[in-house]
Amino acid sequence: ASNLAFNFSGWVTHLRYIAGAGSAPYQTYAASPAGYLGLALATLDHLAGALNVPALAACAGGVALCLARRRSAAFPLLLGLSYFASFLGVVLYVLPRFVLPLVLVLAPYGGYALAGLWGRGRPGQAAVAALLLYSLAYGASLDLDFTHDARYAAEAWIAREIPAGTLVGTDAQPTYLPRLPASLAVVPVSLDGGLVWSGPQPPDFLVLSSARYRQYRQTARREDLEALLGGALGYRTVAHFTSRRFLGPRLIPGLSPDIVILARRTPEPHPGERS
């Protein structure tokens, strides 16, 4: 907002960017009544994930109480609706971090509801304490998701079982993979009517991340993935690491993905493979 006074041309440029090229590749919903409804439902789902369901219920109760008692209490809600209309409704997609301004808008309403509940004696105080303890555990569970991420176990397995100089293929970004030793030769692979690799020979091992291959299940490449995991493309699964899940949702895309490691069956490529 300060750019309105100090860098108006930059503010306009930013506005044009997020309304055009900056959001076009990510848009999930159409600019239509059905699209806006889907966007609103997705926003509500992310709010439930960001706050937790009991806390969101407390916020909704606080909104109802405030509106019933004081008309001016609707002003923060108008700010939230303005944010939805002028940002989410423009970029036409929503991520967990996009709902944080709405969390700030709703939190005072939740506090109002809990304050009223606290004033109703010990049963109300016990309910408030339970919600706060649950919220603390809910937030801490994200830390546990990180510390128990399957990529740590996969990293240790790779360091122990795959010799230096081995050719390893993957189709995932490093963000979604275990840390691969610098001593390994890593090449990109893809699934397109079979296994496609870069270089003169197929990789000895494949390291796959569910953060990447779960997208295949929604496309025509689902059959290629199932053939690969089923052993039909010359590879067999030698290790599969699954992350533990705790209370919190997956607010961070790619957090705690499953890791599958496959080894090539024979020195020669399978007839269904091509380079």
N, C-alpha and C positions, 0 to 999 in steps of 0.2 A: 504493500500500500504506500510505502514511503516513496516509491518510484513515481507515483502520481505527481508528487511535488518536485522531486529531484532528478528524475530520468524518465520523463513521460514517453519519449520515443522508445526507450527500452521496454517500458511497460506494455506498450502497444505491440511491439515485436514479440514479446513473450506471450501475450494473449493470442496473437495470430498463430504462434507456433503450437501451443497446447490445443488450439481448436482445429489445427490442420495436421501437418506432418508429424508433430510430436505425439499425437494420439491415434492417428489413422491405423498404424500397424497393430494396435492393441484393442481396438474397439470390438466389444463383445455383443453389444445390443444395438438395435436399429433405432433411429430417431422417429419412433412411432409410439402410439399409446401402449401397445403390447411391449415394446422395447423398454419404455420408461418404467412400466410395471415390473418387468424382469430386473431392471437395474435397482429399483427400490427394494425388491425382495432380497436381492444379493447384498445390498447395503445393510439391510436388517440382519441378515445372516452373519456378516462380518462384524456388526456391532455386538451380536451375541457372543461371537468368538473373542472379541477384544475385551469386553467387560466381564463376561460369563453370564449364563442365563439368569440365575437369581438376582444378580446386580442389575441386569437390564430390566427385570420385572420390577425391582424397587424403583428404578428410574421412571418406568411407565406409570407406576402407582403415584409417584411424586408429581408427575405431569398432571394426572387426573385431579389430584388434591389441589394443586396450585391453581389450575384453571377454574375449579369450582369455587375457590375462595377469593381469587384476585385476578382481574382481567389483565393487569400489567404483567403478570407472570408469563404471558404468551410471548413477550418480546424475544427472549432467547431462542424460542422455537422458530420464530421468523428468521433469525440469523441462520439456524440450521437448515431451514428450507431454502434460504437464499444460497447457501453453500451447495446444496444438492442441485439447485437449478442452474447456478452460474459456473459450477465446476464439474461435478459428476455427470450432470445432464449434458455437458458439452463434450467431455472426453469419451463418454459412453462406455466406460468400464470402471471397475472398482477393485482396489486392492486393500488388504487389511490396514495398511498405514494411511490410506485415504480417509478412513472413518475416524481418525483420532480427533479432528476438530469437532465432530459430532459427539464423541465421548465427553469432551470438555463442556459442551452445551448441556448434555444430559446429566452429568455428575451432580450438579447442585440440586436437581430435582430428586435424585436418588438420596442425597444427604437429607433433604427435607422429609422424605418418607421415612427414612430410618430414624431420624430424630423424633418423629411422632411415635414411632413404634417403641423407641427407647423409653419414652415417657409413660408407657402403659404398664410399668412394673417389671417384675422379674421375668415373666414369660417373654415379654417384648425384648428385654435386654438380652436374654439368652438367644433369641432369634437373630438379633443384630450381631452379637458376638460370633454366632455360628457362620453368618454370611461373611463377616470380615475374615475369619480364619480360613474359610473356604476360598475366598478371593486371594489370600496370601499364598495358600497352597497351589492355587490355580496358576498364579504368576510364576511361582518357583518351579513348577513342572516344566516350564520352557527351558530353564537351566538344566534340568535332568534330561530333557530331550537332547540337549547338546552334549552333555557328558556321557550319555549312553548311545551316541550315534554309531550306527553300524559301520561307518567308514573307518573308525579307529581299529576295529577288529579286522576288517578287510585289509587295512594298511599293514598290520602286523603279519597277516597271512602272506601277503605279497612279498614282504621283505624276507620272510622265512622260506618260502616255497619256490619263488621264481628267480632263477640265477641272473646275475648281471649280464647285460648284452642281449637278453631275450627280446624278441619282437612282440610288442603288446599293442593290440588294437582297441580303440574305444570310439564311440560316437557321441559321448557326452562332454560337456564343458568341464574344465578342472574344478569349477565350483561344486559340481555334483558328484565328484569322484573321491575315493581315498587318495591321499598324497602318494603319487607314484615316484619311486626312487629315480634319481637322475641317471643311474646306471642302466636303466631300461630304455630301449628304443621304442618310442610310442608313435603310432601312425593312426590317422583317422580311418574309420570304417563307416559303412552305412548299409542299410537294408533297402534294396530296390530290386525286387524280383530275384532275390538271393543275397548273398553277402558280397559286398563290393569293398575292396581295400585299396590303399595307396601303396604302390611299390611293386616290385617284381614277384614277391612271394607272400602268401597269406600269413597273418600273424600267428605266433605259437599260442598266444593266450588272448582272450577277449575280456575286457572289464566293462560291464554294463551297469548303469544306474537307473533305478526306477523313476527318478526325476526326469529321465529322458524317454525310456522305453514305454512308460505308461501312455505317452502320446501316440505311440504306434497302434495301441489297441483301439483307438478311435478313427483309424484310417485304414486304407487298403493294405498297409504294410503289416497289419496284425498277423496275417498268414505267414509272412516272412519271419516275424518274431517267434511265432509258435513253432515254425519249422526249425529255427535255430536252437531254441531252448529244448526242443524235442529230440535233438541230435541228428536231424536230417540234412544238415549243411556241413557235416564233417567235424563238428565240435561236440564235446560233452561237458556237462556242468561238473565242476570239481569243487566249488565252494559257493555257498549262498548265505549271505549275512542279512539278518533282519533286525531293524531297530525296535527297541521297546518304546511303547507309547505310555504317557502318563496322563494327567488330567487335561492339560491344555490342548487346543486344536493346533493344526499346522499353520500357524500364522505366517511363517516364513516359507516361501516356495522352495522346495528341494531340501528342507530340513529333515534329517534322519531318513534318507532314502534307503531302500533295499539295494544291496550290491550283489550281482551275480558274476562269477568268474568261470569262464569256459576254457578248455584246453583243446587244441587241435588233435584229432584222432590219428591222422597219418601225415607223413611228410608231404604227400601230394594233395593238391586241392580236390575237393569233392566235385563230381561232374556238374552239380548244380551251382557251383560257385564260379565267379568270373573276376578278373582283375582289370 
